[in-house]
Amino acid sequence: MSDSLPLREKYLALIDEIVQNTLKGKISSQEQVYQMLLKGVTADTGEVFELALSDRLSSTQQQVDTEKDELKQAKATRTLRAIKTIQSQWQRAQQQNKTVEAITSAIKEITTAEAGQRLFAFLRTIDFNRKNALNLQQIQQVSKSLQQFAQPDSDLQQISEGITRGVAAWVRLQDHLISWMYEQSRESLGFGGVPGERGPWATWAKQVNTELPQALFRTLAMEQSAIEFAQQQRGITLRDWVEMAIVLQYLQRGLVNWFDQQPYNVKAGSKLSISTFLTFAVIWSQLADGFSSAPMYSAGCSQVMLQILRTFAQRPYFPLYGGIFASFSGSYLRDALNYLDEPLRQAEGTQEKARIVTLLGYSQRAFGQYKRSVEFHQQALEIARNAGDRPCEIANLNHLSRTYVAQKMYAEAIDYSQRALILSRQTGDRTGEANALVNLGYSEVMQAQQLEQVEPETYEMPINYLQQGLTLSERLGDVQSKALCVSSLGIAYLVIEQPQTAIKYLEDGFQAAQISGDLYLQALNLANLAEAYYHLQDQEKAIYTGCLGMYLLNQIASNEWQKTAALLTILQGEIGEESFRNLLQQNRSKIIPVIGVDGYDYIPQLLDEYKQSM
């Protein structure tokens, strides 16, 4: 304390000097106060200055509150005003000191790293998960400073030039960040759609004038492989790679920021933020795969991917119970989540990792990869439990229940749903409770069917669980959970041979899944509607819903398309190929708006593919 006393007195004197000069009119602007503070207070002694300022503020405030003499009170009031100006300009100076410190720290981290590690050091400095992440202007200052340390064509110079080029490209792209959304149908927002000249990648390719970003955007616009693109970049330099990293990261952040500000727009709210996080994470993962012959670039891509996923996992809308999102589509992204597997195996067991692995788990279930799904959910369950992330732990218990149902392991499914229900009620996780009720009811319905129990009362309790889950999800306003609830009720009524009631719930489930953006659940509801209409001998609607469901399930690589193809094949055999073709043609105008002309034309081919596999 004795060491800081002279410094405290020095700062008290500085405060008094600023106050007196303000009262005398020698200081007439806040900028003058700011400059005096920058010169007079060093960044590492800020706490001492704050204590001195707090003392002066308290004593002057007390004088204003207690002084009876009007002249003395008026002077004290002016003094207090001057001290408050010092306080506000000190906050500004503090921010400037933090900025200088962050830039200095970033430059030191990059320049002192070993030659082969400088790229990774740079990527750490621009990681938005850091407490004091560098903004665009600060990154530009880092670039200028690196030039002072750089030898001609050294890695430092290439990083510096890559930053400059990347920032310039991003500045050109900013005005076109979302312009593509207004050039295409509002029904096809996102990164899917028809390959070619429309959509985000094609729009951005026209705006950049450097080779690598332009070529990458054109590749993605045509829904071609990012892996093959990376494999072809044999002459890529560190300068090129850094430019690409800056451009892609700021595009992703810009889109997420814009989507996050559209909370009341179903088409451009959190659903598209989720799509953006996933799309860019997958692209980075595919690039990491493609650059496997260049280990530094491959590792750099994986590092950026993990940074994106970590940011995503901390967002309130992270989809613990979601599925494959409608805007996360396009053939170049089919099975894309598989590419996230290997880099995540190398990441540490953190809460963020548990959430991402949860997403991988339920995505694998949609693909029909049940064994991998269980492995992911068991891994996420353990990490979430160790990290104390109860909502994530409960979500994985629920997902395990659902996956075991898909494997017809109903006893295990019931066990996990019961555990999820108990834990959700203990911790007050209402979303987890709604899903647990649904999974418990659904598991018991499917087990009763397997045991060939036909008594109606056997199904009363399971359906009651499903109804409780639906009521709770509606009360919470949780569209994703509601979609699962009504879909499960529809399947339950199919099982107990009440197709008319099943149709009501399945149609509600399809609509809820459309709102939540869950493409897998949309397709599944259509497939189950086909079965319900088949039981009612409504052949036209069975063909319409069945063909749509089959096509969509195939598009997201879910092997469940084959079950619907089997139903349609039986129906085709019953009514004849010509009648089947005519009924399909009658629904052409309703099918094309959903899957396009190419999708409609692919339906007969898909059925033939199934028949050949029999």
C-alpha positions as CSV (number, residue, x, y, z in Angstrom):
1,M,0.0,0.0,0.0
2,S,2.9,2.4,0.8
3,D,4.3,1.9,-2.7
4,S,1.1,3.0,-4.3
5,L,0.6,6.0,-2.0
6,P,2.9,8.5,-3.9
7,L,1.2,7.3,-7.2
8,R,-2.2,7.9,-5.6
9,E,-1.2,11.4,-4.6
10,K,0.1,12.1,-8.1
11,Y,-3.2,11.0,-9.5
12,L,-5.2,13.1,-7.0
13,A,-3.0,16.1,-8.1
14,L,-3.8,15.3,-11.8
15,I,-7.5,15.2,-11.1
16,D,-7.4,18.5,-9.2
17,E,-5.3,20.1,-12.0
18,I,-7.9,19.1,-14.6
19,V,-10.8,20.3,-12.3
20,Q,-9.1,23.7,-11.7
21,N,-8.2,24.3,-15.3
22,T,-11.8,23.4,-16.3
23,L,-13.2,25.9,-13.7
24,K,-10.8,28.6,-15.0
25,G,-11.8,27.9,-18.6
26,K,-8.4,26.7,-19.6
27,I,-9.9,23.3,-20.5
28,S,-12.9,23.8,-22.8
29,S,-13.5,20.4,-24.3
30,Q,-13.8,16.7,-23.3
31,E,-11.1,15.9,-25.9
32,Q,-8.5,17.9,-23.9
33,V,-9.5,16.0,-20.7
34,Y,-9.1,12.7,-22.7
35,Q,-5.6,13.6,-23.9
36,M,-4.4,14.6,-20.4
37,L,-5.6,11.3,-19.1
38,L,-3.8,9.4,-21.8
39,K,-0.6,11.2,-21.1
40,G,-0.9,11.2,-17.3
41,V,-2.1,7.7,-16.5
42,T,-0.3,4.5,-17.5
43,A,-2.4,1.5,-18.4
44,D,-1.0,-0.7,-15.7
45,T,-1.8,1.7,-12.9
46,G,-5.4,2.3,-13.9
47,E,-6.8,0.8,-10.6
48,V,-4.9,3.3,-8.5
49,F,-6.2,6.2,-10.6
50,E,-9.8,4.8,-10.3
51,L,-9.5,4.7,-6.5
52,A,-8.3,8.3,-6.4
53,L,-11.0,9.4,-8.8
54,S,-13.6,7.6,-6.6
55,D,-12.4,9.3,-3.5
56,R,-12.6,12.8,-5.1
57,L,-16.1,12.0,-6.5
58,S,-17.4,10.8,-3.1
59,S,-16.0,13.8,-1.2
60,T,-17.3,16.3,-3.7
61,Q,-20.7,14.7,-3.9
62,Q,-20.9,14.8,-0.1
63,Q,-20.0,18.5,-0.2
64,V,-22.7,19.2,-2.8
65,D,-25.3,17.4,-0.6
66,T,-24.3,19.0,2.7
67,E,-23.0,22.5,1.9
68,K,-25.3,25.3,3.2
69,D,-23.5,28.3,1.7
70,E,-24.9,28.8,-1.8
71,L,-21.6,30.1,-3.4
72,K,-19.6,27.2,-2.0
73,Q,-22.3,24.7,-3.1
74,A,-22.3,26.3,-6.6
75,K,-18.6,25.8,-6.9
76,A,-18.8,22.3,-5.5
77,T,-21.5,21.5,-8.2
78,R,-19.2,22.8,-10.9
79,T,-16.4,20.7,-9.5
80,L,-18.6,17.6,-9.4
81,R,-19.5,18.2,-13.1
82,A,-15.8,18.4,-14.0
83,I,-15.0,15.2,-12.1
84,K,-17.9,13.4,-13.9
85,T,-16.4,14.6,-17.2
86,I,-13.0,13.1,-16.0
87,Q,-14.9,9.9,-15.2
88,S,-16.5,9.5,-18.6
89,Q,-13.2,10.4,-20.4
90,W,-11.4,7.9,-18.2
91,Q,-13.8,5.1,-19.4
92,R,-13.0,6.2,-23.0
93,A,-9.2,6.1,-22.2
94,Q,-9.6,2.7,-20.6
95,Q,-11.2,1.4,-23.8
96,Q,-8.3,2.8,-25.8
97,N,-5.8,1.3,-23.5
98,K,-7.5,-2.1,-23.8
99,T,-7.5,-1.8,-27.6
100,V,-3.8,-0.9,-27.7
101,E,-3.1,-3.7,-25.2
102,A,-5.1,-6.2,-27.4
103,I,-3.3,-5.2,-30.6
104,T,0.1,-5.3,-28.9
105,S,-0.7,-8.7,-27.4
106,A,-1.8,-10.0,-30.8
107,I,1.3,-8.8,-32.5
108,K,3.5,-10.3,-29.8
109,E,1.6,-13.6,-30.0
110,I,2.1,-13.9,-33.8
111,T,5.7,-12.6,-34.0
112,T,7.1,-14.7,-31.1
113,A,5.4,-17.9,-32.4
114,E,7.6,-20.5,-34.1
115,A,7.6,-20.1,-37.9
116,G,5.2,-23.1,-38.5
117,Q,2.9,-21.9,-35.8
118,R,2.3,-18.3,-36.8
119,L,-0.8,-19.0,-38.8
120,F,-2.5,-20.6,-35.8
121,A,-1.4,-17.7,-33.6
122,F,-3.0,-15.3,-36.0
123,L,-6.3,-17.4,-36.0
124,R,-6.3,-17.3,-32.2
125,T,-6.1,-13.5,-32.3
126,I,-9.2,-13.2,-34.5
127,D,-11.2,-15.8,-32.6
128,F,-14.5,-14.2,-31.6
129,N,-14.7,-16.5,-28.6
130,R,-11.9,-14.5,-26.9
131,K,-12.8,-12.0,-24.3
132,N,-11.1,-9.1,-26.2
133,A,-11.5,-10.3,-29.8
134,L,-10.0,-7.9,-32.4
135,N,-12.5,-6.1,-34.6
136,L,-11.9,-5.3,-38.3
137,Q,-10.1,-2.0,-37.7
138,Q,-7.8,-3.5,-35.1
139,I,-7.0,-6.4,-37.4
140,Q,-6.0,-3.8,-40.0
141,Q,-3.7,-2.2,-37.4
142,V,-2.1,-5.7,-36.7
143,S,-1.5,-6.0,-40.4
144,K,0.3,-2.7,-40.6
145,S,2.4,-3.5,-37.5
146,L,3.4,-7.0,-38.9
147,Q,4.9,-5.2,-41.9
148,Q,7.5,-3.7,-39.5
149,F,8.7,-7.1,-38.4
150,A,8.4,-8.9,-41.8
151,Q,11.2,-9.9,-44.1
152,P,10.4,-9.8,-47.9
153,D,8.0,-12.7,-48.7
154,S,8.2,-14.1,-45.2
155,D,5.3,-15.7,-43.5
156,L,4.7,-12.5,-41.5
157,Q,4.6,-10.5,-44.7
158,Q,2.2,-13.0,-46.3
159,I,-0.1,-12.9,-43.2
160,S,-0.1,-9.1,-43.3
161,E,-0.9,-9.0,-47.0
162,G,-3.5,-11.7,-46.7
163,I,-5.3,-9.6,-44.0
164,T,-5.2,-6.5,-46.2
165,R,-6.6,-8.4,-49.2
166,G,-9.2,-10.1,-47.1
167,V,-10.4,-6.9,-45.5
168,A,-10.6,-5.2,-48.9
169,A,-12.7,-8.1,-50.3
170,W,-15.0,-8.0,-47.3
171,V,-15.6,-4.3,-47.7
172,R,-16.6,-4.9,-51.3
173,L,-19.0,-7.7,-50.2
174,Q,-20.7,-5.9,-47.4
175,D,-23.2,-4.1,-49.5
176,H,-24.1,-7.4,-51.1
177,L,-24.3,-9.5,-48.0
178,I,-28.0,-10.2,-48.2
179,S,-28.9,-8.8,-51.7
180,W,-29.2,-12.4,-53.0
181,M,-32.2,-12.9,-50.7
182,Y,-34.2,-10.5,-52.8
183,E,-33.1,-11.9,-56.1
184,Q,-34.7,-15.4,-55.4
185,S,-37.9,-16.8,-54.2
186,R,-38.7,-16.0,-50.6
187,E,-39.5,-19.7,-50.2
188,S,-36.0,-20.7,-50.9
189,L,-34.0,-18.6,-48.5
190,G,-30.8,-20.2,-47.3
191,F,-27.9,-22.0,-49.0
192,G,-29.8,-24.6,-51.0
193,G,-31.7,-24.1,-54.2
194,V,-30.9,-24.4,-57.8
195,P,-27.2,-24.4,-58.7
196,G,-25.9,-21.6,-61.0
197,E,-26.3,-17.9,-61.1
198,R,-28.6,-17.3,-58.1
199,G,-28.1,-17.5,-54.4
200,P,-25.4,-16.2,-52.1
201,W,-22.3,-17.8,-53.5
202,A,-23.0,-16.7,-57.1
203,T,-23.8,-13.2,-56.0
204,W,-20.6,-12.9,-54.0
205,A,-18.5,-14.5,-56.7
206,K,-19.4,-11.5,-59.0
207,Q,-18.2,-9.0,-56.3
208,V,-14.7,-10.2,-55.4
209,N,-11.8,-9.7,-57.8
210,T,-9.2,-12.0,-56.3
211,E,-8.7,-15.5,-57.6
212,L,-9.1,-17.9,-54.6
213,P,-12.3,-16.5,-53.0
214,Q,-13.9,-16.1,-56.4
215,A,-13.1,-19.7,-57.4
216,L,-14.4,-21.0,-54.1
217,F,-17.7,-19.1,-54.3
218,R,-18.2,-20.3,-57.9
219,T,-17.6,-23.9,-56.7
220,L,-20.1,-23.6,-53.9
221,A,-22.6,-21.8,-56.2
222,M,-22.6,-24.9,-58.5
223,E,-22.9,-27.2,-55.5
224,Q,-19.6,-28.8,-56.3
225,S,-17.3,-30.3,-53.7
226,A,-15.3,-28.0,-51.5
227,I,-13.0,-31.0,-50.8
228,E,-12.2,-31.3,-54.5
229,F,-11.7,-27.5,-54.8
230,A,-9.1,-27.6,-52.0
231,Q,-7.3,-30.6,-53.5
232,Q,-6.9,-28.6,-56.8
233,Q,-5.3,-25.6,-55.0
234,R,-1.7,-26.9,-55.3
235,G,-0.2,-23.4,-55.7
236,I,-2.0,-21.8,-52.8
237,T,0.1,-19.4,-50.6
238,L,-0.2,-18.4,-47.0
239,R,-1.3,-15.0,-48.3
240,D,-4.2,-16.6,-50.3
241,W,-5.3,-18.7,-47.4
242,V,-5.4,-15.8,-44.9
243,E,-7.4,-13.8,-47.4
244,M,-9.9,-16.6,-47.8
245,A,-10.2,-17.0,-44.0
246,I,-10.9,-13.3,-43.4
247,V,-13.6,-13.2,-46.2
248,L,-15.4,-16.4,-45.1
249,Q,-15.4,-15.5,-41.4
250,Y,-16.7,-12.0,-41.9
251,L,-19.4,-13.3,-44.3
252,Q,-20.5,-15.8,-41.7
253,R,-20.5,-13.3,-38.9
254,G,-22.3,-10.7,-41.0
255,L,-25.0,-13.1,-42.0
256,V,-25.6,-14.4,-38.4
257,N,-25.7,-10.8,-37.1
258,W,-28.3,-9.9,-39.7
259,F,-30.4,-13.0,-39.2
260,D,-30.3,-12.5,-35.4
261,Q,-31.9,-9.1,-35.9
262,Q,-34.9,-10.6,-37.6
263,P,-36.6,-12.4,-34.6
264,Y,-40.2,-11.9,-35.9
265,N,-39.5,-13.1,-39.4
266,V,-40.0,-16.9,-39.7
267,K,-37.9,-17.1,-42.8
268,A,-35.0,-15.1,-41.6
269,G,-34.8,-15.6,-37.8
270,S,-32.8,-18.0,-35.7
271,K,-33.5,-20.8,-38.2
272,L,-31.2,-19.2,-40.8
273,S,-28.7,-18.3,-38.2
274,I,-28.5,-22.0,-37.4
275,S,-28.2,-22.8,-41.1
276,T,-25.4,-20.2,-41.5
277,F,-23.4,-21.6,-38.6
278,L,-23.7,-25.2,-39.9
279,T,-23.1,-24.3,-43.5
280,F,-19.8,-22.4,-42.8
281,A,-18.6,-25.0,-40.3
282,V,-19.1,-27.8,-42.8
283,I,-17.4,-25.8,-45.6
284,W,-14.4,-25.3,-43.3
285,S,-14.4,-29.0,-42.4
286,Q,-14.5,-30.0,-46.0
287,L,-11.7,-27.6,-46.8
288,A,-9.7,-29.2,-44.0
289,D,-10.3,-32.5,-45.6
290,G,-9.3,-31.2,-49.1
291,F,-6.1,-29.6,-47.8
292,S,-4.9,-32.9,-46.2
293,S,-1.7,-32.8,-48.3
294,A,-0.9,-29.3,-46.9
295,P,-1.0,-30.0,-43.1
296,M,-0.7,-26.4,-42.0
297,Y,-3.7,-25.3,-44.1
298,S,-5.7,-28.3,-43.1
299,A,-5.2,-27.7,-39.4
300,G,-6.0,-24.0,-39.9
301,C,-9.3,-24.9,-41.5
302,S,-10.1,-27.3,-38.6
303,Q,-9.2,-24.5,-36.1
304,V,-11.6,-22.0,-37.7
305,M,-14.4,-24.7,-37.9
306,L,-14.1,-25.4,-34.2
307,Q,-14.1,-21.6,-33.4
308,I,-17.4,-21.3,-35.4
309,L,-19.0,-24.3,-33.6
310,R,-17.9,-23.0,-30.2
311,T,-19.6,-19.7,-30.9
312,F,-22.7,-21.5,-32.2
313,A,-23.0,-23.8,-29.2
314,Q,-23.2,-20.7,-26.9
315,R,-26.2,-19.2,-28.8
316,P,-29.6,-19.5,-27.0
317,Y,-31.1,-20.9,-30.1
318,F,-28.6,-23.8,-30.4
319,P,-30.9,-26.7,-31.5
320,L,-30.6,-29.3,-28.8
321,Y,-33.8,-31.0,-30.1
322,G,-33.8,-29.8,-33.8
323,G,-33.2,-31.9,-36.9
324,I,-31.9,-31.2,-40.3
325,F,-32.9,-27.6,-41.1
326,A,-34.7,-26.8,-44.3
327,S,-32.3,-24.0,-45.3
328,F,-29.4,-26.3,-44.6
329,S,-29.8,-28.1,-47.9
330,G,-28.3,-28.7,-51.3
331,S,-26.6,-31.7,-52.7
332,Y,-23.1,-30.6,-51.9
333,L,-24.1,-30.6,-48.2
334,R,-25.6,-34.1,-48.2
335,D,-23.9,-36.2,-45.4
336,A,-21.9,-33.0,-44.7
337,L,-22.2,-33.3,-41.0
338,N,-20.0,-36.4,-41.2
339,Y,-17.1,-34.2,-41.9
340,L,-17.4,-32.6,-38.5
341,D,-16.7,-35.9,-36.8
342,E,-12.9,-36.2,-37.0
343,P,-12.0,-32.7,-35.9
344,L,-14.4,-32.9,-33.0
345,R,-12.8,-36.2,-31.9
346,Q,-9.6,-34.2,-31.4
347,A,-11.3,-31.3,-29.5
348,E,-11.3,-31.1,-25.7
349,G,-14.3,-32.3,-23.7
350,T,-16.1,-29.0,-23.2
351,Q,-19.7,-28.0,-22.8
352,E,-19.6,-26.6,-26.4
353,K,-18.3,-29.9,-27.7
354,A,-21.2,-31.8,-25.9
355,R,-23.7,-29.6,-27.7
356,I,-22.2,-30.0,-31.2
357,V,-21.8,-33.8,-30.7
358,T,-25.5,-33.8,-29.8
359,L,-26.3,-32.3,-33.1
360,L,-24.2,-34.9,-34.9
361,G,-26.0,-37.6,-33.0
362,Y,-29.5,-36.7,-34.0
363,S,-28.3,-36.0,-37.6
364,Q,-26.9,-39.5,-37.8
365,R,-30.3,-40.8,-36.6
366,A,-31.9,-39.0,-39.5
367,F,-29.5,-40.6,-41.9
368,G,-30.3,-44.0,-40.4
369,Q,-26.9,-44.5,-38.9
370,Y,-28.2,-45.6,-35.6
371,K,-25.0,-47.1,-34.2
372,R,-23.1,-43.9,-34.8
373,S,-26.0,-41.9,-33.4
374,V,-25.9,-43.8,-30.1
375,E,-22.1,-43.4,-29.9
376,F,-22.4,-39.6,-30.4
377,H,-25.1,-39.3,-27.8
378,Q,-23.3,-41.4,-25.2
379,Q,-20.2,-39.3,-25.7
380,A,-22.2,-36.0,-25.5
381,L,-24.1,-37.3,-22.4
382,E,-20.8,-37.9,-20.6
383,I,-19.3,-34.6,-21.5
384,A,-22.5,-32.7,-20.6
385,R,-22.7,-34.4,-17.3
386,N,-19.1,-33.6,-16.4
387,A,-19.6,-30.0,-17.6
388,G,-22.8,-29.6,-15.5
389,D,-24.9,-28.8,-18.6
390,R,-28.2,-30.3,-17.5
391,P,-30.3,-29.3,-20.5
392,C,-27.8,-30.9,-22.8
393,E,-27.6,-34.0,-20.6
394,I,-31.4,-34.3,-20.6
395,A,-31.5,-33.8,-24.4
396,N,-29.1,-36.6,-25.0
397,L,-31.1,-39.0,-22.7
398,N,-34.1,-38.1,-24.9
399,H,-32.2,-38.6,-28.1
400,L,-31.0,-41.9,-27.0
401,S,-34.5,-43.0,-26.3
402,R,-35.6,-41.9,-29.8
403,T,-32.7,-43.7,-31.4
404,Y,-33.4,-46.9,-29.5
405,V,-37.0,-46.8,-30.7
406,A,-35.6,-46.6,-34.3
407,Q,-33.7,-49.8,-33.5
408,K,-36.8,-51.4,-32.0
409,M,-35.0,-51.7,-28.7
410,Y,-38.0,-50.5,-26.7
411,A,-37.0,-51.4,-23.2
412,E,-33.9,-49.3,-23.5
413,A,-35.9,-46.5,-25.1
414,I,-38.4,-46.5,-22.2
415,D,-35.5,-46.5,-19.7
416,Y,-33.8,-43.5,-21.2
417,S,-37.0,-41.5,-21.5
418,Q,-37.9,-42.2,-17.8
419,R,-34.4,-41.0,-16.8
420,A,-34.9,-37.9,-18.9
421,L,-38.3,-37.3,-17.4
422,I,-37.0,-37.6,-13.8
423,L,-34.0,-35.4,-14.3
424,S,-36.0,-32.7,-16.3
425,R,-38.5,-32.4,-13.4
426,Q,-35.8,-32.3,-10.8
427,T,-34.0,-29.4,-12.6
428,G,-37.1,-27.6,-14.0
429,D,-36.1,-28.1,-17.6
430,R,-39.6,-27.8,-19.2
431,T,-38.5,-28.4,-22.8
432,G,-36.7,-31.5,-21.7
433,E,-39.8,-32.7,-19.8
434,A,-42.0,-32.2,-22.8
435,N,-39.7,-34.3,-25.0
436,A,-39.3,-36.9,-22.3
437,L,-43.1,-37.3,-22.0
438,V,-43.3,-37.7,-25.8
439,N,-40.5,-40.2,-25.9
440,L,-41.9,-42.3,-23.0
441,G,-45.4,-42.4,-24.6
442,Y,-44.0,-43.2,-28.1
443,S,-41.7,-45.9,-26.7
444,E,-44.5,-47.6,-24.9
445,V,-46.8,-47.5,-27.9
446,M,-44.2,-49.1,-30.1
447,Q,-43.4,-51.7,-27.4
448,A,-47.1,-52.6,-27.1
449,Q,-47.3,-53.0,-30.8
450,Q,-44.2,-55.3,-30.8
451,L,-45.8,-57.4,-28.1
452,E,-49.0,-57.6,-30.3
453,Q,-51.1,-56.1,-27.5
454,V,-54.4,-55.1,-29.1
455,E,-56.5,-54.1,-26.0
456,P,-57.3,-50.3,-26.3
457,E,-56.6,-49.7,-22.6
458,T,-53.0,-50.8,-23.2
459,Y,-52.5,-47.6,-25.2
460,E,-54.3,-45.2,-23.0
461,M,-51.4,-44.4,-20.7
462,P,-48.8,-44.0,-23.5
463,I,-51.1,-41.7,-25.5
464,N,-51.8,-39.8,-22.3
465,Y,-48.0,-39.2,-22.0
466,L,-48.0,-37.9,-25.6
467,Q,-50.9,-35.6,-24.9
468,Q,-49.2,-34.2,-21.8
469,G,-46.1,-33.5,-23.8
470,L,-48.2,-31.7,-26.5
471,T,-49.9,-29.6,-23.9
472,L,-46.6,-28.6,-22.3
473,S,-44.9,-27.8,-25.6
474,E,-47.8,-25.6,-26.6
475,R,-47.7,-23.8,-23.3
476,L,-44.0,-23.2,-23.8
477,G,-44.5,-22.0,-27.3
478,D,-41.8,-24.6,-28.4
479,V,-42.5,-25.3,-32.0
480,Q,-39.8,-27.9,-32.4
481,S,-41.1,-29.9,-29.5
482,K,-44.7,-29.5,-30.6
483,A,-43.7,-30.9,-34.0
484,L,-42.3,-34.0,-32.4
485,C,-45.3,-34.4,-30.2
486,V,-48.0,-34.2,-32.8
487,S,-45.9,-36.4,-35.2
488,S,-45.6,-39.0,-32.5
489,L,-49.3,-38.9,-31.8
490,G,-50.0,-39.4,-35.5
491,I,-47.8,-42.5,-35.5
492,A,-49.4,-43.8,-32.3
493,Y,-52.9,-43.5,-33.9
494,L,-51.5,-45.3,-37.0
495,V,-50.3,-48.1,-34.8
496,I,-53.7,-48.5,-33.1
497,E,-55.3,-48.4,-36.6
498,Q,-57.1,-45.1,-36.3
499,P,-55.9,-43.5,-39.6
500,Q,-58.4,-40.6,-39.7
501,T,-57.2,-39.4,-36.3
502,A,-53.6,-40.0,-37.3
503,I,-54.0,-37.8,-40.3
504,K,-55.1,-34.8,-38.2
505,Y,-52.0,-35.1,-36.0
506,L,-49.6,-35.8,-38.9
507,E,-50.8,-32.8,-40.9
508,D,-50.3,-30.6,-37.8
509,G,-46.9,-32.2,-37.4
510,F,-46.0,-31.4,-40.9
511,Q,-47.0,-27.7,-40.5
512,A,-45.1,-27.4,-37.2
513,A,-42.0,-29.0,-38.7
514,Q,-42.2,-26.5,-41.6
515,I,-42.2,-23.6,-39.1
516,S,-39.3,-25.0,-37.1
517,G,-37.4,-25.8,-40.3
518,D,-36.9,-29.5,-39.5
519,L,-36.7,-31.1,-43.0
520,Y,-36.4,-34.6,-41.6
521,L,-39.6,-34.3,-39.6
522,Q,-41.4,-32.8,-42.5
523,A,-40.4,-35.7,-44.7
524,L,-41.3,-38.3,-42.0
525,N,-44.8,-36.8,-41.6
526,L,-45.4,-36.9,-45.3
527,A,-44.3,-40.6,-45.4
528,N,-46.6,-41.4,-42.5
529,L,-49.5,-39.5,-44.1
530,A,-49.1,-41.7,-47.1
531,E,-49.5,-44.8,-44.9
532,A,-52.6,-43.3,-43.3
533,Y,-54.2,-42.4,-46.7
534,Y,-53.3,-45.9,-47.9
535,H,-55.3,-47.5,-45.0
536,L,-58.2,-45.2,-45.9
537,Q,-57.8,-46.3,-49.6
538,D,-57.3,-42.7,-50.7
539,Q,-54.9,-43.6,-53.4
540,E,-54.4,-40.1,-54.9
541,K,-53.4,-38.5,-51.5
542,A,-51.3,-41.6,-50.7
543,I,-49.3,-41.1,-53.9
544,Y,-49.0,-37.3,-53.5
545,T,-47.7,-37.4,-49.8
546,G,-45.7,-40.6,-50.3
547,C,-43.8,-39.4,-53.3
548,L,-42.9,-36.1,-51.6
549,G,-41.9,-37.8,-48.4
550,M,-39.9,-40.4,-50.2
551,Y,-38.0,-37.8,-52.3
552,L,-37.2,-35.5,-49.3
553,L,-36.0,-38.4,-47.2
554,N,-33.7,-39.5,-50.0
555,Q,-32.4,-36.0,-50.4
556,I,-31.2,-35.8,-46.8
557,A,-29.7,-39.3,-47.2
558,S,-32.1,-40.9,-44.8
559,N,-32.5,-44.6,-45.6
560,E,-36.2,-44.4,-44.4
561,W,-37.1,-43.4,-48.0
562,Q,-37.0,-47.1,-48.8
563,K,-39.9,-47.8,-46.5
564,T,-42.1,-45.3,-48.3
565,A,-40.8,-46.5,-51.6
566,A,-42.0,-50.0,-50.6
567,L,-45.5,-48.7,-49.8
568,L,-45.7,-46.9,-53.1
569,T,-44.5,-50.0,-55.0
570,I,-47.3,-52.0,-53.3
571,L,-49.8,-49.4,-54.3
572,Q,-48.5,-49.3,-57.8
573,G,-48.9,-53.0,-58.1
574,E,-52.5,-52.8,-56.8
575,I,-53.7,-50.1,-59.2
576,G,-51.4,-50.6,-62.1
577,E,-48.5,-48.5,-63.4
578,E,-50.7,-46.4,-65.7
579,S,-53.2,-45.4,-63.0
580,F,-50.3,-44.7,-60.7
581,R,-48.6,-42.5,-63.3
582,N,-51.9,-40.6,-64.0
583,L,-52.5,-39.9,-60.3
584,L,-49.0,-38.7,-59.9
585,Q,-49.5,-36.4,-63.0
586,Q,-52.7,-35.0,-61.5
587,N,-50.6,-33.8,-58.5
588,R,-47.8,-32.4,-60.6
589,S,-48.8,-28.8,-59.9
590,K,-48.7,-29.4,-56.2
591,I,-45.4,-31.3,-56.1
592,I,-43.3,-29.0,-58.3
593,P,-43.5,-26.0,-55.9
594,V,-42.0,-28.2,-53.2
595,I,-39.3,-30.1,-55.0
596,G,-39.0,-28.5,-58.4
597,V,-39.3,-30.0,-61.9
598,D,-36.1,-32.0,-61.5
599,G,-37.4,-33.5,-58.2
600,Y,-40.7,-34.4,-59.8
601,D,-39.0,-36.1,-62.8
602,Y,-36.7,-38.0,-60.4
603,I,-39.6,-39.7,-58.5
604,P,-40.1,-42.6,-61.1
605,Q,-36.4,-43.1,-61.2
606,L,-36.2,-43.3,-57.4
607,L,-39.0,-46.0,-57.4
608,D,-37.1,-48.0,-60.0
609,E,-33.9,-47.7,-57.9
610,Y,-35.8,-49.2,-55.0
611,K,-37.3,-52.1,-57.1
612,Q,-33.8,-52.9,-58.4
613,S,-32.5,-53.1,-54.8
614,M,-35.1,-55.6,-53.7
